[in-house]
Amino acid sequence: MTTVRRDTYTPETLLSVAVRVFNERGYDGTSMEHLSKAAGISKSSIYHHVSGKEELLRRAVSRALDGLFAVLDEDPATRGRAVERVEYVTRRTVEVLVDELPYVTLLLRVRGNTRTERWALERRREFDHRIAELMKAAAAEGDLRSDVDIKIATRLLFGMVNSLVEWYRPQPGDGADGRQVAETVARLAFDGLRTTR
């Protein structure tokens, strides 16, 4: 009697493998053959779960974007002084980035070569715009230093946050969890940006 090997991959585990391969090879440099080999399953098994690699890309960047946009709807991000809201959003954005590191890494690397990539870039611009509006409101309320250009400060702040995908590699026992990284980023940024009262 022959034992038939069942496809143990779920859409979620397949997505995880695809994100890893996309981040290693680049989306454009990844073929269905690469995904098949990395997953250890046939291409037809992959097509059982998804229509192709662009669907995997859309699912991956959607996961990152959903996490980031959800932060903007959390209660502390919607109430109170703008500076407190933007500081909260900064901390939570770092936490989402750490929790979803491979997915956010992929999101930050899309270039706009496909419909999905262009959609993801548009959503990223929308997120950035909402943060910029919060920063402007904080400046208008007098809570950010007037001698700092707010547009530059906004770009630097989220440049610092986004740079985490390039160097942050959590190691067991190193003590640098998402909350600690988020607190460090917020302190560095807002201790320099807040007005002293």
TORGU-433727 format. One record per residue: x, y, z of N, C-alpha, C in turn; residue in three letters. Coordinates in steps of 0.2 Angstrom, whole numbers, plus 5000, padded with zeros to 4 digits. Example, Ala and Ser with C-alpha at 12.3 -4.5 7.8 and 13.67 -1.06 7.14 Angstrom:
BEGIN
506649725039506249785039506649845039ALA506449895035506849955036506450005039SER
//
This chain:
BEGIN
500449945000500050005000500450065000MET500350114995500750174995500450224999THR500850265003500650325007500650385003THR500150415002500050474998500250535003VAL500750575001500950635005500450695004ARG500150715009499550765009499950835009ARG499650875005499950945006499750975012ASP500250985016500151015023500151085023THR500251125018500351195017499651225018TYR499551275022498951315022499151375018THR498651415017498751485014499251525018PRO499151525025499551565029500351535029GLU500451475029501151445029501451465022THR501051455017501251475010501451545010LEU501051585013501151655013501851675016LEU501951645022502551655026503151635022SER503151575018503751555014503851605008VAL503251625005503351674999503651745002ALA503451765007503651825010504451825011VAL504651765014505351755015505751755008ARG505451725003505851714997505851784993VAL505251824993505151884990505751934994PHE505751935000506251975004507051955002ASN507151895001507851864999507951884992GLU507551864987507651874980507351934977ARG506951974980506552024977505951994974GLY505452034974504852014971504951994963TYR505252044960505352034952505751974951ASP506251954955506751904955506451834957GLY505851834959505551774962505051744956THR505151674955504751644950504351594954SER503751564951503351514954503851454956MET504351444952504751384953505151394959GLU505351454961505751474967505251464973HIS504651484972504151474978504051404979LEU503951364973503851294974504451254978SER505051274976505651244979505651254986LYS505551324988505651344995505051314999ALA504451304996503951275000503951195000ALA504351174996504351094995503751064993GLY503351104989502751074986502751094978ILE502351064975502251074967501951144966SER502051164960501751234958501051224958LYS500751164956500051154956499751154963SER500151134968499851144975499851214977SER500351254974500251324976499651354973ILE499551334966498951364963498351344966TYR498351284970497751264973497551314979HIS498051354981497951404987497851474984HIS498251494979498251564976498251564968VAL498051614965498051624958498751634955SER499251654960499951664957500351704962GLY500951724960501351764965501051834967LYS500751864962500451934964499951924969GLU499551874969499051864975499451854981GLU499951824981500351814988500651884990LEU500851924985501151984986500552034989LEU500052034986499452074989499252054996ARG499251984997499051965004499551985009ARG500251985007500752005012500752075013ALA500752115008500752185009500052215013VAL499552175011498952195015498952185022SER499352125024499452115031499752165035ARG500352195031500752245034500252315035ALA499952325029499552385029498952385034LEU498652325034498052325039498352335046ASP498952305048499152325055499352395056GLY499652425051499852495052499152545052LEU498752535048498152575048497652565054PHE497752505057497352485063497552525069ALA498252545069498452585074498152655074VAL498052685068497752745067496952755070LEU496652695071495952695073495952675081ASP496552655084496552645091496352705095GLU496052695101495752755104496352805106ASP496952795108497452845110497652875104PRO497552855098497752885092497252935089ALA496652935092496052975090495853025095THR496153025101495953075106496553105109ARG496453165111496953205115497353255111GLY497853275114498253325110498653285104ARG498753325099499053295093499753265094ALA500153295099500753275100500753205104VAL500253195108500253135112499953075107GLU499553095102499253045097499853025093ARG500253075090500753055085501353015089VAL501453025095501952995099501652915100GLU501052915102500752845102500752805096TYR500552845090500552805084501352785082VAL501852825084502452815082502652745086THR502552745092502652685096502352625094ARG501652625092501352575090501552555083ARG501752595079501952585072502652535073THR503052555077503652515078503452445081VAL502952445085502752375088502552335082GLU502152365078501852325072502452305067VAL502852355066503452335062503852275065LEU503952275071504352225074503952155074VAL503252165076502852105076502752075069ASP502752115064502652095057503252105052GLU503852095055504452125052504552095044LEU504452035043504552015036503952045031PRO503352055034502852085030502952155028TYR503152195034503252265033503952275029VAL504452235030505052235025504852235018THR504352185016504152175009503752245007LEU503352265011502952325010503452385008LEU503952395012504452445011504852445005LEU504852385002505352364996504952364990ARG504252374990503952374983504052434979VAL504152424973504352484969503852504964ARG503252474963502752504959502752474952GLY503052414951503052374945502452344943ASN502052324948501452284946500852324949THR500252304947499652334950499652334958ARG499752274960499752274968500352314971THR500852324968501452364971501152444970GLU500852464965500652524964500052544970ARG499652494971499152494976499452504983TRP499952464984500352464991500652534992ALA500952564986501252624987500752684988LEU500252674985499652724986499452724994GLU499352664996499152655003499652685008ARG500352665006500852695011500852775011ARG500752805005500752875005500152905009ARG499552865009498952885013499152885020GLU499452825022499752825029500152875031PHE500652895027501152945028500853015029ASP500353025024499953085024499553095031HIS499253045034498953045040499453065046ARG500053035046500553055051500753125050ILE500853145044501053215043500553265045ALA499853245044499353295047499353295055GLU499553235058499553235065500153285067LEU500753275064501353315066501153395065MET500853405059500653475058500153505064LYS499753465066499253485071499653495078ALA500153445079500453455085500953515085ALA501153535079501553595079501053655080ALA500453655077499953705077499753715084ALA499753665088499553665095500053695100GLU500653705097501253735100501653675104GLY501553615103501853565106502553535103ASP502653555097503253545094503753605093LEU504353595093504853655093504653695086ARG504653755087504553805081505153815076SER505753795079506353805075506553745071ASP506053695071506153635067505653625061VAL505853615055505453615050505053545050ASP504353555051503953495052503953445047ILE504053465041504053415035504653375036LYS505253405037505853375038505853325044ILE505553355049505453315055505053245054ALA504553255051504053205049504453145045THR504853175040505153125036505753085040ARG506053125044506653095048506353045053LEU505753065056505453015061505252955058LEU504952955052504752895049505252855045PHE505852895043506452865040506752825046GLY506752855052507052815057506652745059MET506052755059505552695060505652645055VAL505652665048505652625043506352585042ASN506852625045507552595044507652525049SER507152515053507152455057507152395053LEU506852395047506852335043507552315041VAL507952365040508652355038509152325043GLU509052335049509452315054509152275060TRP508552285062508252245068508152175066TYR508552135070508552065070508452035077ARG507952025079507852005086508251935088PRO508551935093508951875095508651845102GLN508551785103508351765109508851785115PRO508551815120508951835126509251905125GLY509151935119509452005119509052055122ASP508452045124508052095128507752145124GLY507952155118507652205114506952185111ALA506452185114505752175111505452235108ASP504952225105504552275101504452335105GLY504252325112504052385116504652425118ARG505252395119505852425121506052465115GLN506052435109506252475103505852535102VAL505152525102504652575101504752635106ALA504952615113505052665118505652705116GLU506152675114506852705112506752755106THR506352735101506252775095505852835098VAL505352825101504952885104505252935108ALA505652905112506052955117506552995113ARG506952955108507452995104507053045100LEU506553035097506153075093505853135096ALA505453115101505053165104505353205110PHE505953185113506253225117506653285114ASP506753265107507053325103506553365100GLY505953345099505453375095504953415100LEU504853395106504353425110504653495112ARG504153545113504353605117504453595124THR504853625127504853625135504453675138THR504053645142503553695146503553685153ARG
//
